[in-house]
Structures are given as structure tokens and as C-alpha cells.
Amino acid sequence: MSEVVKAEVPKALARKFRKRALEIYGYQRGAIKRALEDLMKRFVGLGRVDWSSLRGTLKSEISSVELQHRAWREVD
């Protein structure tokens, strides 16, 4: 079962979305629809990240504060 969703967006944004969708999904029928469906699935799925699976994967000899200081020094 499907449903029609209508929305008004700025013309420039719509053009960029169409262009990017065609680049990724190919220049064929249904590419825009697939891109929009994937985008909506990602949006709906936000907030369901299992952070516990990442525990212990980043190991460093220095603290997070020192990492921040190093990053800021590189920017300056």
C-alpha cells in the first residue's frame, strides 16, 4: 500500500535533490521516488542507534580534552 505525500520546497533545493538522486540512482524511471523513500526511511529511523556496540572501539593514550586541543591547534 502506498500514499501520496505532497510538499512545497524551494525550487533550488528541488533541482539539487533531483540532480543528486539521478546521479546516485541512475537516469531511469523511479529514481526520484527511490531517493525520496530512502531519505524518509533514514529520517524516520533517526535516534535508533545502538551506541553500546561502539563501546571500546576508540582507544587512545590521551584524553578527549587533549584531542580537542590538538584539533584546535591544527585549525589555527
N, C-alpha and C positions, 0 to 999 in steps of 0.2 A: 504494500500500500504506500502511496506517496502523497505528498501535499505540496501545494504551490506556496512559495514564500516570496513576497514582493517587498522591495525596499528601494528607496531613492538614495543614491550615493553621488558624490561629486563626479562629474564627467571624467576628470583626470584620473581619479582613483579607479574608476571602472575600466578605463583604457589600459592602465598599468596592470590591473588584475587580469584582464583578458589576454594581454600580451604575454604575461608571465605564465598563465595557465596553459596557453598554446605551446610555449617553449617547453614546459615540463611534460604535459600530457599529449603533445603532438597536435598537428594541424588536422584534426579529424572530428567528425560529428560526436558530440557528447563530452568534449574535453572541458568545456567551461563547467558543465554540470558536475563532472567528476572532481574538478578542482574545488568547487564550492562545497560539495559533500565532504571531501577530506578536511577542508578548513573548518566546517561546522563540527565534525567529529572531534577534531583537536580542541576546539573551543569548549565543547561540552565536557570533554574528558579532563580539562584542567583541574588541578587540585587532587588528583588521584595518584600521586607519585609515591612509590614505596621507598622512602629515604633510608630505611633500615638496610636495604640491600647495598647501599653505598658506604655503610659504616666500615671504617678501617681501610678503605681503598686509597685514601690520600695520606701518605706518610711523609713527614718532613722532620728534619733535625731542628728547624727553627719554628718559632711561634707564628701564629696568624698575624699578630701585630707587626712582627719583623717583616713578614711577607708584604704587608701593606706599605711599610716604609720603603722597602726596596722598589715596589711598583711605582710609588710616587716619585722616587729619585730618578727612575728611568724616564718618566713623563717630563720632568723639568729639564 
